[in-house]
Amino acid sequence: MVFSSLVFLFLFLPICIFSYFIVGKRFRNLLLLMLSLIFYAWGEGSYVLIMLVCIGFNFLYGRILPKIRDRNIAPAFLVMALLINLGLLVFYKYTNFFVRSINPLLITTGIPALQVNPIHLPIGISFFTFQAITYVVDVYKKKAPPQKRISDLGLYISLFPQLIAGPIIRYNDIARQISSRVINMEGFAWGIKRFIMGLGKKVLIANNLAWVADDIFRLSPSELTTPLAWLGIICYSFQIYFDFSGYSDMAIGIGRMLGFEFLENFNYPYISKSIQEFWRRWHISLSNWFRDYLYIPLGGNQRGNLRTYFNLYLVFFLCGLWHGASWNFILWGLLHGSFLVLERLGLKNMLERTNPVIRYTYVFLVVTIGWVFFRSDTISQAFQYLSAMFGFSHGSGVLHPLGIFLSTEIIIVSVFAIFASTPFLQHLKEFIFRLNPESNQNIILISKTAWETLALILLVLIFLLSTTYLAVGSYNPFIYFRF
């Protein structure tokens, strides 16, 4: 089940909200746990048992740790817990990849190829295992107390708003909210607004641009032209941003409706002026997770330049691998790691002395080239696509002219995507309010009322348009199946 589906919008979510408010506070966590497991089992069936095993093991870890904390075996107990959580992820996500990668080498050396039945990748396993790891580490470091009730820990690991697409919620950020949270009308209304904005991002922008990107990436190298290649990757760049950030907005909105306050996950990454800044704005919960649970424990930038560069490469190698079991994702991660190293070596200082347009262009090119590896199915396809982008195309443009893909609807959606990927509306609101004389409170009140009324009308239109698109069966891809 996904958020951008009629079943979720008009069946699961209303039942969840209604039942959540009619049960007493004492049973809300248990209710949410049951609903979260149903939400996951709806699409994954019996694989929900994997999540239950994860919950059970980490609960036992939290109960045993206080009893052995002062003993010498406590660090080894932590390592064991980390290995078991990571082992769960590695087995289900990377076994197939390992077999595919090692078999050609085995064959060339005369060793029989490994024969392994394909292993199903449970959706969202990368997210809930990372959250389990934060519980293990945060409890060990005494940043938060261990859960005394397995249902509360189960709720943290399986909470459905962020279960299949993030954001990654760290245990010490939400531990208090699990035991006690406040729900009021203002927060509930804010949650509805945030959810609708996320739904609009996903359905109206990401989905419309997705079919253009998918159709172009399905073309063979002999059919690609340079304009088509650029159109395809630009559409994909906006698709992945509005899909990721849209799901995060919906998760944050649902969380607020239920009394949870999740941290922001995207902050207009496409206005960044360096790759360092891009990663402070893109998928913030993931980049912060790798920083705090891997980069800093490895020594961060405190052990000399060479160790810093090694740490960056390792972190982004694993970041790429986290996104998908494919060499394409690894190359994507190493590309970003390379530019982070280059910026530390002096590239960032050079860029800061240039015109902002050059810096925006630099980030755009690096990120866009990276998305080619992210979107392509194979490394050869990625390099062939890049060749077409930079003038080495083989298509004539006769069979697939650019105009076929640039419909009026796509042009309009693209314009909205450009403005929505910047804080344009936020600056416009601030500008309008600054025009009002502070002494005339009536004018300020009228302006704010007018703005809020227009915003409400816009939200209603976004919801109606989104549900209409879903009702007529418009293109609605789910890009998290590899995560």
VEXPA-737993 format. One record per residue (C-alpha): x, y, z; residue number from 1; residue in three letters. Coordinates in steps of 0.1 Angstrom, whole numbers. Example, Ala and Ser with C-alpha at 12.3 -4.5 7.8 and 13.67 -1.06 7.14 Angstrom:
REC       X       Y       Z   num   residu
REC     123     -45      78     1      ALA
REC     137     -11      71     2      SER
//
This chain:
REC       X       Y       Z   num   residu
REC       0       0       0     1      MET
REC      13      34      -9     2      VAL
REC       2      69       2     3      PHE
REC      -6      79     -34     4      SER
REC     -34      53     -38     5      SER
REC     -72      56     -34     6      LEU
REC     -72      27     -10     7      VAL
REC     -49      45      14     8      PHE
REC     -65      79       9     9      LEU
REC    -102      69      13    10      PHE
REC    -100      37      33    11      LEU
REC     -68      31      54    12      PHE
REC     -60      67      65    13      LEU
REC     -96      76      75    14      PRO
REC    -100      44      94    15      ILE
REC     -66      50     111    16      CYS
REC     -75      86     121    17      ILE
REC    -110      78     132    18      PHE
REC    -100      48     153    19      SER
REC     -69      66     167    20      TYR
REC     -91      94     182    21      PHE
REC    -119      72     196    22      ILE
REC     -96      48     215    23      VAL
REC     -81      60     248    24      GLY
REC     -45      73     250    25      LYS
REC     -36      41     267    26      ARG
REC     -43      20     236    27      PHE
REC     -31      44     209    28      ARG
REC       4      30     205    29      ASN
REC     -10      -6     203    30      LEU
REC     -35       5     177    31      LEU
REC      -9      23     156    32      LEU
REC      14      -8     159    33      LEU
REC     -14     -30     146    34      MET
REC     -23      -6     118    35      LEU
REC      14      -3     108    36      SER
REC      18     -41     106    37      LEU
REC     -14     -43      85    38      ILE
REC      -1     -15      63    39      PHE
REC      32     -34      57    40      TYR
REC      16     -68      53    41      ALA
REC      -9     -54      27    42      TRP
REC      19     -53       2    43      GLY
REC      45     -77      16    44      GLU
REC      24    -104      31    45      GLY
REC      43    -129      52    46      SER
REC      75    -108      50    47      TYR
REC      61     -88      79    48      VAL
REC      76    -116     100    49      LEU
REC     110    -103      92    50      ILE
REC     101     -70     108    51      MET
REC      86     -88     138    52      LEU
REC     119    -107     142    53      VAL
REC     138     -74     140    54      CYS
REC     115     -59     167    55      ILE
REC     118     -89     190    56      GLY
REC     156     -92     188    57      PHE
REC     162     -54     194    58      ASN
REC     137     -54     223    59      PHE
REC     157     -83     240    60      LEU
REC     189     -63     234    61      TYR
REC     174     -33     251    62      GLY
REC     163     -54     281    63      ARG
REC     196     -72     285    64      ILE
REC     220     -42     280    65      LEU
REC     214     -25     313    66      PRO
REC     223     -57     331    67      LYS
REC     257     -60     315    68      ILE
REC     265     -24     308    69      ARG
REC     293     -23     334    70      ASP
REC     309     -55     322    71      ARG
REC     336     -59     296    72      ASN
REC     312     -78     273    73      ILE
REC     290     -47     267    74      ALA
REC     309     -35     236    75      PRO
REC     309     -70     222    76      ALA
REC     272     -72     228    77      PHE
REC     267     -39     209    78      LEU
REC     288     -53     180    79      VAL
REC     267     -85     179    80      MET
REC     235     -65     178    81      ALA
REC     248     -43     149    82      LEU
REC     260     -74     130    83      LEU
REC     226     -91     134    84      ILE
REC     207     -61     122    85      ASN
REC     231     -55      93    86      LEU
REC     231     -92      85    87      GLY
REC     193     -91      81    88      LEU
REC     197     -62      56    89      LEU
REC     227     -78      38    90      VAL
REC     210    -112      34    91      PHE
REC     178     -99      18    92      TYR
REC     192     -70      -1    93      LYS
REC     226     -80     -13    94      TYR
REC     228    -118     -17    95      THR
REC     215    -116     -52    96      ASN
REC     239     -88     -60    97      PHE
REC     269    -107     -46    98      PHE
REC     261    -138     -66    99      VAL
REC     257    -119     -98   100      ARG
REC     290    -101     -92   101      SER
REC     311    -131     -81   102      ILE
REC     299    -157    -107   103      ASN
REC     317    -142    -137   104      PRO
REC     349    -143    -117   105      LEU
REC     343    -178    -106   106      LEU
REC     336    -190    -141   107      ILE
REC     368    -174    -155   108      THR
REC     388    -193    -128   109      THR
REC     371    -226    -135   110      GLY
REC     351    -227    -104   111      ILE
REC     314    -236    -108   112      PRO
REC     290    -206    -105   113      ALA
REC     270    -202     -74   114      LEU
REC     234    -213     -77   115      GLN
REC     211    -194     -54   116      VAL
REC     173    -189     -58   117      ASN
REC     164    -152     -62   118      PRO
REC     158    -137     -28   119      ILE
REC     128    -113     -24   120      HIS
REC     137     -78     -13   121      LEU
REC     112     -67      14   122      PRO
REC     101     -31       7   123      ILE
REC     115      -6      33   124      GLY
REC     140     -30      49   125      ILE
REC     167      -4      45   126      SER
REC     147      21      65   127      PHE
REC     135      -1      93   128      PHE
REC     169     -18      98   129      THR
REC     186      16     100   130      PHE
REC     161      27     126   131      GLN
REC     167      -5     146   132      ALA
REC     205       4     145   133      ILE
REC     198      38     158   134      THR
REC     179      22     187   135      TYR
REC     208      -1     195   136      VAL
REC     234      27     194   137      VAL
REC     213      54     211   138      ASP
REC     205      30     240   139      VAL
REC     241      19     243   140      TYR
REC     253      55     244   141      LYS
REC     226      64     270   142      LYS
REC     211      90     246   143      LYS
REC     177      75     254   144      ALA
REC     164      48     277   145      PRO
REC     155      13     264   146      PRO
REC     119       6     258   147      GLN
REC     102     -14     285   148      LYS
REC      73     -25     263   149      ARG
REC      78     -44     231   150      ILE
REC      48     -28     216   151      SER
REC      64       7     219   152      ASP
REC      96      -4     203   153      LEU
REC      76     -22     176   154      GLY
REC      58      11     170   155      LEU
REC      91      30     166   156      TYR
REC     105       5     141   157      ILE
REC      73      -1     121   158      SER
REC      55      33     123   159      LEU
REC      37      33      89   160      PHE
REC      41      70      79   161      PRO
REC      78      66      74   162      GLN
REC      81      28      70   163      LEU
REC      86      24      33   164      ILE
REC     101      57      21   165      ALA
REC     115      75      52   166      GLY
REC     124      99      66   167      PRO
REC     147      79      89   168      ILE
REC     136      87     124   169      ILE
REC     164      84     150   170      ARG
REC     153      69     183   171      TYR
REC     166      96     206   172      ASN
REC     146     122     186   173      ASP
REC     113     104     191   174      ILE
REC     116      83     223   175      ALA
REC      96     108     244   176      ARG
REC      70     112     217   177      GLN
REC      63      74     218   178      ILE
REC      54      75     254   179      SER
REC      37     110     254   180      SER
REC      27     133     227   181      ARG
REC       3     162     223   182      VAL
REC     -24     164     196   183      ILE
REC     -42     197     190   184      ASN
REC     -63     211     162   185      MET
REC     -36     235     150   186      GLU
REC     -11     206     146   187      GLY
REC     -37     183     130   188      PHE
REC     -46     210     105   189      ALA
REC      -9     217      97   190      TRP
REC      -5     179      92   191      GLY
REC     -34     178      67   192      ILE
REC     -19     208      47   193      LYS
REC      16     192      47   194      ARG
REC       1     158      35   195      PHE
REC     -18     174       7   196      ILE
REC      13     193      -5   197      MET
REC      33     161      -5   198      GLY
REC       5     143     -24   199      LEU
REC       5     170     -50   200      GLY
REC      42     168     -54   201      LYS
REC      40     131     -60   202      LYS
REC       9     128     -81   203      VAL
REC       8     161    -101   204      LEU
REC      45     167    -106   205      ILE
REC      66     136    -101   206      ALA
REC      42     112    -118   207      ASN
REC      37     134    -148   208      ASN
REC      75     138    -153   209      LEU
REC      81     101    -146   210      ALA
REC      64      89    -178   211      TRP
REC      86     112    -199   212      VAL
REC     118     101    -181   213      ALA
REC     108      64    -183   214      ASP
REC      99      66    -220   215      ASP
REC     132      83    -229   216      ILE
REC     153      59    -208   217      PHE
REC     136      30    -225   218      ARG
REC     149      41    -259   219      LEU
REC     179      23    -273   220      SER
REC     212      43    -278   221      PRO
REC     205      43    -316   222      SER
REC     173      62    -309   223      GLU
REC     186      88    -285   224      LEU
REC     194     124    -295   225      THR
REC     212     149    -274   226      THR
REC     181     170    -267   227      PRO
REC     161     139    -258   228      LEU
REC     188     127    -234   229      ALA
REC     188     160    -216   230      TRP
REC     150     162    -215   231      LEU
REC     149     127    -200   232      GLY
REC     175     133    -172   233      ILE
REC     161     167    -163   234      ILE
REC     126     152    -160   235      CYS
REC     140     124    -139   236      TYR
REC     159     149    -117   237      SER
REC     127     167    -109   238      PHE
REC     108     134    -106   239      GLN
REC     131     119     -80   240      ILE
REC     131     151     -60   241      TYR
REC      94     156     -59   242      PHE
REC      88     119     -54   243      ASP
REC     112     117     -24   244      PHE
REC     103     150      -9   245      SER
REC      66     144     -16   246      GLY
REC      66     111       4   247      TYR
REC      86     128      32   248      SER
REC      60     156      33   249      ASP
REC      32     131      35   250      MET
REC      50     112      62   251      ALA
REC      56     144      82   252      ILE
REC      20     154      77   253      GLY
REC       5     121      89   254      ILE
REC      29     120     118   255      GLY
REC      18     155     129   256      ARG
REC     -19     144     126   257      MET
REC     -10     116     150   258      LEU
REC       9     138     174   259      GLY
REC      45     130     162   260      PHE
REC      69     157     151   261      GLU
REC      94     144     125   262      PHE
REC     124     164     114   263      LEU
REC     125     179      80   264      GLU
REC     141     157      52   265      ASN
REC     145     181      23   266      PHE
REC     154     218      21   267      ASN
REC     154     229     -16   268      TYR
REC     186     209     -25   269      PRO
REC     186     222     -61   270      TYR
REC     195     257     -50   271      ILE
REC     228     245     -35   272      SER
REC     261     261     -45   273      LYS
REC     283     231     -36   274      SER
REC     280     193     -33   275      ILE
REC     286     197       5   276      GLN
REC     256     220       6   277      GLU
REC     235     197     -15   278      PHE
REC     240     169      10   279      TRP
REC     230     192      38   280      ARG
REC     197     198      20   281      ARG
REC     190     164       2   282      TRP
REC     176     135      22   283      HIS
REC     187     151      54   284      ILE
REC     178     122      77   285      SER
REC     199      98      56   286      LEU
REC     229     121      53   287      SER
REC     228     129      90   288      ASN
REC     225      92      98   289      TRP
REC     257      84      79   290      PHE
REC     274     114      94   291      ARG
REC     265     105     130   292      ASP
REC     266      67     129   293      TYR
REC     294      61     105   294      LEU
REC     315      91      95   295      TYR
REC     321     105     130   296      ILE
REC     327      71     146   297      PRO
REC     353      65     118   298      LEU
REC     371      96     129   299      GLY
REC     354     122     107   300      GLY
REC     378     149      98   301      ASN
REC     398     147     130   302      GLN
REC     425     123     120   303      ARG
REC     442     140      91   304      GLY
REC     434     147      55   305      ASN
REC     440     112      41   306      LEU
REC     418      96      67   307      ARG
REC     391     122      60   308      THR
REC     391     114      23   309      TYR
REC     390      77      30   310      PHE
REC     361      82      54   311      ASN
REC     342     102      28   312      LEU
REC     347      76       1   313      TYR
REC     337      48      24   314      LEU
REC     306      66      36   315      VAL
REC     294      74       0   316      PHE
REC     303      40     -12   317      PHE
REC     280      26      14   318      LEU
REC     254      53       8   319      CYS
REC     253      43     -28   320      GLY
REC     250       6     -19   321      LEU
REC     223      15       6   322      TRP
REC     202      29     -22   323      HIS
REC     203      -3     -43   324      GLY
REC     222     -35     -48   325      ALA
REC     238     -25     -81   326      SER
REC     272     -11     -93   327      TRP
REC     253      18    -107   328      ASN
REC     244      30     -72   329      PHE
REC     279      24     -61   330      ILE
REC     293      46     -89   331      LEU
REC     267      72     -80   332      TRP
REC     278      73     -44   333      GLY
REC     315      74     -54   334      LEU
REC     309     103     -78   335      LEU
REC     294     123     -50   336      HIS
REC     322     112     -26   337      GLY
REC     348     123     -52   338      SER
REC     334     158     -55   339      PHE
REC     332     161     -17   340      LEU
REC     369     153     -16   341      VAL
REC     377     177     -44   342      LEU
REC     358     205     -26   343      GLU
REC     379     198       5   344      ARG
REC     411     199     -17   345      LEU
REC     403     235     -28   346      GLY
REC     375     233     -54   347      LEU
REC     350     248     -30   348      LYS
REC     373     278     -23   349      ASN
REC     378     284     -60   350      MET
REC     340     282     -67   351      LEU
REC     333     307     -39   352      GLU
REC     353     333     -58   353      ARG
REC     332     328     -89   354      THR
REC     297     341    -100   355      ASN
REC     268     323     -83   356      PRO
REC     255     312    -117   357      VAL
REC     287     292    -122   358      ILE
REC     283     275     -88   359      ARG
REC     246     266     -95   360      TYR
REC     257     252    -129   361      THR
REC     284     232    -113   362      TYR
REC     261     216     -88   363      VAL
REC     234     210    -115   364      PHE
REC     259     192    -138   365      LEU
REC     274     170    -110   366      VAL
REC     240     160     -96   367      VAL
REC     224     155    -130   368      THR
REC     253     133    -142   369      ILE
REC     249     113    -109   370      GLY
REC     212     108    -116   371      TRP
REC     221      91    -149   372      VAL
REC     238      63    -130   373      PHE
REC     210      63    -104   374      PHE
REC     183      59    -131   375      ARG
REC     200      36    -156   376      SER
REC     196      -2    -153   377      ASP
REC     232     -10    -162   378      THR
REC     266       7    -162   379      ILE
REC     268       4    -200   380      SER
REC     234      21    -204   381      GLN
REC     245      49    -181   382      ALA
REC     277      56    -201   383      PHE
REC     258      54    -234   384      GLN
REC     232      78    -221   385      TYR
REC     260     102    -209   386      LEU
REC     275     100    -244   387      SER
REC     242     111    -259   388      ALA
REC     239     139    -235   389      MET
REC     273     154    -244   390      PHE
REC     269     152    -282   391      GLY
REC     278     116    -291   392      PHE
REC     243     106    -299   393      SER
REC     232      82    -327   394      HIS
REC     195      90    -330   395      GLY
REC     181     111    -359   396      SER
REC     152     125    -340   397      GLY
REC     128     113    -368   398      VAL
REC     112      84    -350   399      LEU
REC     112     102    -316   400      HIS
REC     111     139    -321   401      PRO
REC     113     161    -290   402      LEU
REC      78     175    -295   403      GLY
REC      62     141    -288   404      ILE
REC      74     143    -252   405      PHE
REC      69     181    -247   406      LEU
REC      31     183    -245   407      SER
REC      14     214    -231   408      THR
REC       7     195    -198   409      GLU
REC      44     186    -194   410      ILE
REC      56     221    -201   411      ILE
REC      31     235    -175   412      ILE
REC      42     208    -149   413      VAL
REC      79     216    -156   414      SER
REC      73     253    -149   415      VAL
REC      56     245    -116   416      PHE
REC      84     220    -108   417      ALA
REC     111     247    -113   418      ILE
REC      93     272     -90   419      PHE
REC      84     245     -64   420      ALA
REC     120     234     -62   421      SER
REC     129     269     -49   422      THR
REC     116     289     -19   423      PRO
REC      98     312     -43   424      PHE
REC      64     312     -26   425      LEU
REC      80     316       8   426      GLN
REC      99     347      -4   427      HIS
REC      68     360     -21   428      LEU
REC      48     357      11   429      LYS
REC      75     375      31   430      GLU
REC      77     402       4   431      PHE
REC      40     409       3   432      ILE
REC      38     412      41   433      PHE
REC      68     435      42   434      ARG
REC      49     459      18   435      LEU
REC      23     465      45   436      ASN
REC      29     494      69   437      PRO
REC      34     481     104   438      GLU
REC      12     508     118   439      SER
REC     -19     497      99   440      ASN
REC     -28     464     115   441      GLN
REC     -61     461      95   442      ASN
REC     -42     459      63   443      ILE
REC     -18     433      77   444      ILE
REC     -48     413      89   445      LEU
REC     -66     415      55   446      ILE
REC     -34     405      37   447      SER
REC     -28     375      59   448      LYS
REC     -65     365      56   449      THR
REC     -64     368      18   450      ALA
REC     -31     348      16   451      TRP
REC     -45     320      39   452      GLU
REC     -77     319      19   453      THR
REC     -59     315     -14   454      LEU
REC     -36     289       2   455      ALA
REC     -67     269      14   456      LEU
REC     -83     271     -21   457      ILE
REC     -50     259     -36   458      LEU
REC     -48     230     -12   459      LEU
REC     -84     219     -21   460      VAL
REC     -76     221     -58   461      LEU
REC     -44     201     -53   462      ILE
REC     -63     174     -34   463      PHE
REC     -91     172     -60   464      LEU
REC     -67     171     -90   465      LEU
REC     -45     145     -73   466      SER
REC     -74     122     -65   467      THR
REC     -88     127    -100   468      THR
REC     -55     116    -115   469      TYR
REC     -54      86     -93   470      LEU
REC     -91      77    -101   471      ALA
REC     -85      77    -138   472      VAL
REC     -55      54    -134   473      GLY
REC     -28      78    -144   474      SER
REC       9      67    -143   475      TYR
REC      18      62    -106   476      ASN
REC      53      45    -103   477      PRO
REC      67      34     -70   478      PHE
REC     105      40     -70   479      ILE
REC     113      27     -35   480      TYR
REC     111     -10     -44   481      PHE
REC     149     -12     -45   482      ARG
REC     153       4     -11   483      PHE
//
